[in-house]
């Protein structure tokens, strides 16, 4: 049985939101100029409210939440267009790391995504960014009904993976999530740079 390896998305496979604020790559830097929505208000009134509380765990669709929030932020266009802008601007892939992932896949490694995502972006990642060509499945929070670092998230994933010959190897940028994964019995590595993957002893052996 080959070892299971899981990767987070944002802050790892995609340069965007990061566990360390100084490493954020903002998708909404030109949101006010392009769509007339103040990014700070969007974060405060949408991201830190209904998005985190309901959308990311699958209790409300992204479009429904945008429909309810955007008019109050002065946006009069279609919510679908806003979502498209968001998805396309939050797609700065970490290509060097994806190249390493492709080499692991070619070596026979079983690869999964373990990520906090709502359904629409999960599909975008899988199809438009073609993550589905590298990974076996995506364990995203809206599908599971719980977000990392909650214990039920890891319980769900472990149940889906089934018995493992050795602990799953997991790369994530957030310290609290790494600690939760370790408490669950996984080998978790806090991702800061590609060397955290390429320098891992198990990964080195697979890529030789």
Secondary structure, 3 states (H helix, E strand, C coil): CCCEEEECCECCCECCCCCCHHHCCCCCCCHHHHHCCCHHHHHHHHHHHHHHHHHCCCCCCHHHHHHHHHHHHCCCCCHHHHHHHHHHHCCCECHHHHHHHHHHHHCCCEEEEEECCCHHHHHHHHHHCCHHHCCCEEEEHHHHCCCCCCHHHHHHHHHHHCCCCCCCEEEECCHHHHHHHHHCCCEEEECCCCHHHHCCHHHHHHHC
